[in-house]
Amino acid sequence: MDTASFIIGYTAGLTTLIVFWFVGYIFSPWARAFFSGAPVPLTAITGMRLRRSPAMLLVDAYVRLNKRSKNVTLSDVETHLITSRDRIHSAEDLVDVVLKEM
């Protein structure tokens, strides 16, 4: 095995790992929201991850609020999470906090 083949294989393997990470870490919450009828931009999920907000929790609460026909944005849900973080342990807790504040 020569050095060029090793470098190409290493680069391909690393690229594959990065793609799988992206699919699991960013795409999974997006897919859950999209297939639940409450589409969320990938940029919003990326922003949540950069702000260290729990994207799956926010998406679950956002989907539940949309299923209840409440007119809230994902930004509203995230704002309520940030202001009430110590009281929220599940998506249903977050939904309750958002509904009380409306």
N, C-alpha and C positions, 0 to 999 in steps of 0.2 A: 504494500500500500504506500503510495507516495503522499507527499505533504499536501499537494493540491486536492487530491481526493478526500483527504481527511478534513481539510478546511471546508470544502463544499458540503460534505456530510454533516459536519458540526453546525454549519450555518443553516442548513435545511432543517435539522432537528430543533435548533433553537427557534427558528421561525415557526415551526409547527407548534411548539409549546406556547409561544406567545399567542398564536391564533386560538388555541384551545382555551387559554386563560381568558382572552377577550370574549369568547363565546360564553363561557361560564360566568364570568364576573360582570360583564356589561350587557350582553345580549339576553341573558336569562330573565332579568326583571322586565326588559322591554317586551320580550315575547309573551310573558304572563299578562302584561297590560294590554298588549295588542289583541291577543286571542280572547281576552275578557271583554273587549269592546270599549276600552278606555285607553286609546293609544297615547304613548308618551314618547317624546323625541329622545333619540340616543344621546343627544347632547345634554339633556336634562339628567339622565342617569349618570353620565360621565361626571357632570357637575356635582351630583349627590355623592358620588364616590370620592371626588376630590375634597369635598367638605366633610368627609367621613360620616355622612348620614347613612343610616341603614336603608339602602335602596329597596330591598324586598319588603320591608315593613311599610315604607312609604307607598310603594306601588299597591300593596294589598289594601291599605286603608283608602287610597285613592279609588281603586276599583270598587270597593264596598260602597263608598260615598256616591260614585256614579251609578251604581246599581240601584241605590235608593233615590235616584233622580235629584241629588243635591248639586247645586251649581257651585262647585269649588274648583280651584286650580291646584295643580300639584305643588306650586309655590306656597299656597295657603296651608296645605297639609304639612309641608316641611317647616313652615314657620311655627305652626302649633307644636310640632315635635320638638323644635329647638327651645321654645319657651316653656314647655311642660315636660321636659325629658325625664325628670325624676318620677313622674306619675304614670309613665307609659311603659307597659311591659308587653303589649301585643297590639296587633292591628285594630282590634275591637276597642281597646283603650284609647287609641289615637282617634278613632272615629267618634267615640263619645266626647272627647275633648273638643274636637272640631265642631260637633253639633252643639255643644253647650256654648261655645264662643260665637256661634252664628247669630 
